[in-house]
Amino acid sequence: ALVLADMGICCIDEFDKMEESDRTAIHEVMEQQTVSIAKSGITTTLNCRTTVLAAANPVFGRYNPYKSPVENIDLPPALLSRFDLLFLLLDTVDSEKDKNLALHVCKVHSNFQKSDNEKKGDGDDVPPSDGIYDFKAFDAAFMRNYIRKARTFEPLIDDELQRDIVDAYVGMRDEEKTGDRDSRKSYTTPRTLLAILRLSQAHARTRFSDRVERQDFDEAIRLMKASKESVELAAPAKKNANPLDLVYDIVADLSRRETDNDGWVDMAHVVSMAGHKALTKEMVIEAIENWESLSVLLRSEDKQTVRFLVPAA
């Protein structure tokens, strides 16, 4: 399958249930973009220049946030470190998200299948969202053409960005050494530097650009931070814990990380992190409003960002 996916994407489900032989072979694929085959006295090497998108389940059915991803997924650390991004998706109770998911699934099973003639005459139409989402999705034909065009570009790193990339990598290593992060949950290796370069180049391709610019590098760093935070902040809330204190701690932790925004933190980021502690969006907003009434937190006029009036200790 990896050989057939050369110059494409290979999606693997139940990644944690791979056989040991396949798991050994995928090491070479993700490191060298090749796979070695020896059969019937013939030894050869085939290209596997593919992107791997994998999904795995916790080893005991439910994720234990007190353990590291390696302990939960039961995969070798050397294999996990080969992935550029690692996101933890917890099934938390959220009435709005649950409703949208149920509506989407019901809609998929209720729409009729268009005939061939209708597809030819109406290929660019996209079914309406019926109020489930506040955006109109692009159709498959447009996305295929867009991706085909973007992959023709091979962007290079600007000279002035090289020092910034090096400084960002060194800073991530120093932060892990001097900070209070749990090294079992995430760690920065030289492969992280390659991941930053690949993500920056990928973002430049989406702009149809031959040069990697500052905005591409910033987006790559944002994705790396979001990946680490999804794992590091996935600690369960203690029983009878006050939601106000939990939201306060989340905002304080994120404001310390966002040193470039004058302490402002994206509300969507706060809600996402609070979801790992079983807090709904309504609970987060109520807690922030309470802190606002105490002149501790301040929200922007559009209610999209929040920060401390006085920096948290």
C-alpha positions as CSV (number, residue, x, y, z in Angstrom):
1,A,0.0,0.0,0.0
2,L,2.8,2.4,0.8
3,V,4.4,1.8,-2.6
4,L,1.1,2.4,-4.4
5,A,0.8,5.6,-2.5
6,D,4.1,7.0,-3.8
7,M,3.7,10.8,-4.3
8,G,0.4,10.7,-2.5
9,I,-1.1,10.1,0.9
10,C,-1.4,6.8,2.8
11,C,-4.2,6.8,5.4
12,I,-3.8,4.1,8.1
13,D,-6.5,3.3,10.6
14,E,-6.0,1.1,13.7
15,F,-2.4,2.0,13.6
16,D,-1.8,0.5,17.0
17,K,-2.9,-2.9,15.8
18,M,-0.2,-3.2,13.1
19,E,1.8,-6.5,12.9
20,E,5.4,-6.3,14.0
21,S,6.7,-6.9,10.5
22,D,4.7,-4.0,9.1
23,R,5.7,-1.8,12.0
24,T,9.4,-2.6,11.2
25,A,8.9,-1.8,7.5
26,I,7.2,1.6,8.1
27,H,10.3,2.8,10.0
28,E,12.3,2.8,6.8
29,V,9.5,4.4,4.8
30,M,9.1,7.3,7.2
31,E,12.8,7.8,7.5
32,Q,14.2,7.3,4.0
33,Q,11.1,7.4,1.8
34,T,11.9,3.9,0.5
35,V,11.1,0.3,1.2
36,S,13.4,-2.7,0.6
37,I,12.0,-5.9,-0.8
38,A,13.7,-9.3,-0.9
39,K,11.7,-12.1,-2.6
40,S,12.6,-15.0,-4.8
41,G,16.3,-14.1,-4.7
42,I,15.6,-10.6,-6.0
43,T,16.5,-7.6,-3.8
44,T,15.3,-4.2,-4.8
45,T,14.3,-0.8,-3.3
46,L,11.1,0.9,-4.2
47,N,10.2,4.6,-3.7
48,C,7.6,5.4,-1.0
49,R,7.5,9.2,-1.1
50,T,4.3,9.4,0.7
51,T,2.6,11.3,3.5
52,V,1.4,9.0,6.3
53,L,-1.8,10.0,8.1
54,A,-2.5,7.5,10.9
55,A,-5.1,7.1,13.7
56,A,-4.6,4.9,16.8
57,N,-6.7,4.0,19.8
58,P,-5.7,3.9,23.4
59,V,-4.3,0.6,24.6
60,F,-7.0,0.0,27.2
61,G,-10.0,1.5,25.3
62,R,-9.9,4.9,27.1
63,Y,-7.1,7.5,27.2
64,N,-5.3,7.8,30.5
65,P,-4.1,11.5,30.7
66,Y,-1.7,10.6,33.6
67,K,0.4,8.5,31.2
68,S,2.4,9.5,28.2
69,P,1.2,9.0,24.6
70,V,3.7,6.2,24.2
71,E,2.2,4.4,27.2
72,N,-1.4,5.0,26.0
73,I,-0.9,4.1,22.3
74,D,1.6,1.3,23.0
75,L,3.8,2.2,20.0
76,P,7.6,2.5,20.0
77,P,8.8,6.1,20.7
78,A,11.1,5.9,17.7
79,L,8.0,5.4,15.5
80,L,6.0,8.2,17.1
81,S,8.8,10.7,16.8
82,R,8.8,10.2,13.1
83,F,5.4,12.0,12.8
84,D,5.6,15.7,12.3
85,L,2.4,16.4,14.3
86,L,0.7,14.4,17.0
87,F,-2.8,15.4,18.1
88,L,-4.8,14.0,21.0
89,L,-8.5,13.9,20.3
90,L,-10.6,13.2,23.4
91,D,-14.3,12.4,23.3
92,T,-15.6,15.0,25.6
93,V,-19.3,15.9,26.1
94,D,-20.2,19.0,24.2
95,S,-23.9,19.4,23.3
96,E,-23.3,21.7,20.3
97,K,-20.6,19.5,18.8
98,D,-22.7,16.3,19.5
99,K,-25.7,17.9,17.8
100,N,-23.7,19.0,14.7
101,L,-22.2,15.5,14.4
102,A,-25.5,13.8,14.7
103,L,-27.1,16.2,12.1
104,H,-24.2,15.6,9.7
105,V,-24.4,11.8,10.0
106,C,-28.2,11.8,9.5
107,K,-27.8,14.1,6.5
108,V,-25.2,11.8,4.8
109,H,-27.6,8.9,5.1
110,S,-30.7,10.9,4.0
111,N,-29.3,12.5,0.8
112,F,-30.3,10.8,-2.5
113,Q,-27.6,9.7,-4.9
114,K,-27.5,11.8,-8.1
115,S,-27.6,10.1,-11.4
116,D,-24.8,10.2,-13.9
117,N,-26.6,12.8,-16.1
118,E,-27.2,15.1,-13.1
119,K,-23.6,14.8,-12.0
120,K,-22.3,15.8,-15.5
121,G,-24.6,18.8,-15.7
122,D,-24.3,20.0,-12.2
123,G,-20.7,19.1,-11.2
124,D,-19.8,22.4,-9.5
125,D,-22.8,22.5,-7.1
126,V,-22.2,21.8,-3.5
127,P,-25.2,20.6,-1.3
128,P,-26.3,23.3,1.1
129,S,-25.3,22.8,4.7
130,D,-28.9,23.1,6.0
131,G,-27.7,25.4,8.8
132,I,-25.3,22.8,10.3
133,Y,-22.2,24.8,9.5
134,D,-21.6,28.5,8.8
135,F,-19.5,27.9,5.7
136,K,-19.9,26.4,2.2
137,A,-17.5,23.6,1.5
138,F,-15.5,23.3,-1.7
139,D,-16.4,20.5,-4.0
140,A,-14.1,17.5,-4.7
141,A,-13.2,18.6,-8.2
142,F,-12.0,22.0,-7.0
143,M,-9.9,20.5,-4.2
144,R,-8.3,18.0,-6.6
145,N,-7.2,20.7,-9.0
146,Y,-6.0,22.9,-6.2
147,I,-3.9,20.2,-4.6
148,R,-2.5,19.2,-8.1
149,K,-1.5,22.7,-8.8
150,A,0.1,23.3,-5.3
151,R,2.2,20.1,-5.5
152,T,4.0,21.5,-8.6
153,F,5.8,24.1,-6.4
154,E,9.1,23.4,-4.6
155,P,9.5,26.4,-2.2
156,L,12.9,27.2,-0.7
157,I,13.8,28.8,2.6
158,D,14.7,32.5,2.5
159,D,18.1,33.4,3.9
160,E,16.7,35.7,6.5
161,L,14.5,33.0,7.9
162,Q,17.3,30.5,8.5
163,R,18.4,32.2,11.7
164,D,14.8,32.5,13.0
165,I,14.2,28.8,12.3
166,V,17.4,27.8,14.2
167,D,16.5,30.1,17.1
168,A,13.0,28.7,17.3
169,Y,14.4,25.1,17.5
170,V,17.0,26.0,20.1
171,G,14.3,27.8,22.1
172,M,12.0,24.8,22.1
173,R,14.9,22.6,23.4
174,D,15.8,25.1,26.1
175,E,12.1,25.5,27.2
176,E,11.8,21.8,27.7
177,K,15.0,21.8,29.8
178,T,14.2,24.7,32.0
179,G,10.4,24.5,32.0
180,D,8.0,22.4,34.0
181,R,6.7,20.3,31.1
182,D,6.3,16.6,31.5
183,S,9.1,15.2,29.3
184,R,7.2,11.9,29.1
185,K,4.4,13.5,27.1
186,S,6.4,15.4,24.5
187,Y,10.0,16.1,23.7
188,T,11.9,18.0,20.9
189,T,14.3,16.1,18.8
190,P,16.3,17.0,15.6
191,R,13.4,15.5,13.7
192,T,11.3,18.4,15.0
193,L,13.5,20.8,13.0
194,L,12.8,18.8,9.8
195,A,9.1,18.9,10.7
196,I,9.2,22.7,10.9
197,L,10.9,22.9,7.5
198,R,8.4,20.5,5.9
199,L,5.4,22.3,7.4
200,S,6.7,25.7,6.3
201,Q,7.2,24.5,2.8
202,A,3.8,22.9,2.7
203,H,2.1,26.2,3.8
204,A,4.1,28.0,1.1
205,R,2.7,25.5,-1.5
206,T,-0.8,26.4,-0.5
207,R,-0.1,30.0,-1.5
208,F,1.5,28.8,-4.8
209,S,4.8,30.4,-3.8
210,D,8.4,29.4,-4.6
211,R,9.7,31.0,-1.4
212,V,9.0,30.2,2.2
213,E,8.1,33.5,3.9
214,R,7.6,34.7,7.5
215,Q,3.9,33.8,7.5
216,D,4.7,30.2,6.5
217,F,7.2,29.8,9.3
218,D,4.8,31.3,11.9
219,E,2.0,28.9,10.8
220,A,4.4,26.0,11.2
221,I,5.4,27.1,14.7
222,R,1.7,27.5,15.6
223,L,0.9,24.0,14.5
224,M,3.9,22.6,16.5
225,K,2.7,24.4,19.6
226,A,-0.9,23.2,19.1
227,S,0.3,19.7,18.7
228,K,2.3,19.8,21.9
229,E,-0.4,21.5,23.9
230,S,-3.0,19.0,22.9
231,V,-1.0,16.4,24.6
232,E,0.6,18.3,27.5
233,L,-2.6,20.0,28.7
234,A,-4.7,16.8,28.6
235,A,-4.8,16.3,32.3
236,P,-8.1,15.4,34.0
237,A,-9.8,17.8,36.3
238,K,-9.9,16.9,39.9
239,K,-13.1,15.9,41.4
240,N,-15.1,18.9,42.7
241,A,-12.6,21.2,41.1
242,N,-13.9,24.8,40.6
243,P,-14.3,25.7,36.8
244,L,-13.2,29.2,37.6
245,D,-9.8,27.9,38.8
246,L,-9.4,25.6,35.9
247,V,-10.1,28.3,33.3
248,Y,-7.8,30.7,35.2
249,D,-5.0,28.1,35.1
250,I,-5.5,27.5,31.3
251,V,-5.5,31.2,30.4
252,A,-2.4,31.7,32.6
253,D,-0.5,28.8,31.0
254,L,-1.4,29.9,27.5
255,S,-0.5,33.6,28.1
256,R,2.9,32.5,29.3
257,R,3.4,30.7,26.0
258,E,2.1,33.5,23.8
259,T,4.9,35.9,24.4
260,D,4.4,37.7,21.0
261,N,0.8,38.8,21.5
262,D,1.1,41.0,24.5
263,G,-0.6,38.4,26.7
264,W,-3.7,38.0,24.5
265,V,-5.0,34.5,24.2
266,D,-7.4,33.2,21.5
267,M,-10.8,32.2,23.1
268,A,-11.1,29.3,20.8
269,H,-7.8,28.0,22.1
270,V,-9.0,28.3,25.7
271,V,-12.2,26.5,24.9
272,S,-10.3,23.7,23.2
273,M,-8.0,23.2,26.1
274,A,-10.9,23.3,28.6
275,G,-12.6,20.5,26.6
276,H,-9.8,18.2,27.8
277,K,-10.9,18.9,31.3
278,A,-14.6,18.2,30.5
279,L,-15.6,21.9,30.5
280,T,-18.1,23.0,28.0
281,K,-17.9,26.3,26.0
282,E,-20.7,27.8,28.1
283,M,-18.8,27.0,31.3
284,V,-15.7,28.6,30.0
285,I,-17.5,31.8,29.0
286,E,-19.3,32.0,32.3
287,A,-16.0,31.6,34.2
288,I,-14.3,34.3,32.1
289,E,-17.2,36.7,32.7
290,N,-16.9,36.1,36.4
291,W,-13.2,36.9,36.3
292,E,-14.0,40.0,34.2
293,S,-16.4,41.2,36.9
294,L,-13.5,40.8,39.4
295,S,-11.2,42.9,37.1
296,V,-8.9,39.9,36.7
297,L,-9.4,39.1,33.0
298,L,-10.2,41.4,30.1
299,R,-11.8,40.3,26.8
300,S,-11.4,42.2,23.5
301,E,-14.3,44.0,21.9
302,D,-15.0,41.2,19.5
303,K,-14.9,38.6,22.4
304,Q,-12.4,36.6,20.5
305,T,-9.3,37.0,22.7
306,V,-8.7,37.4,26.4
307,R,-5.8,38.4,28.7
308,F,-5.0,39.3,32.3
309,L,-5.3,42.9,33.4
310,V,-2.3,42.2,35.6
311,P,0.2,39.4,34.4
312,A,-0.4,36.2,36.3
313,A,2.2,35.1,38.8
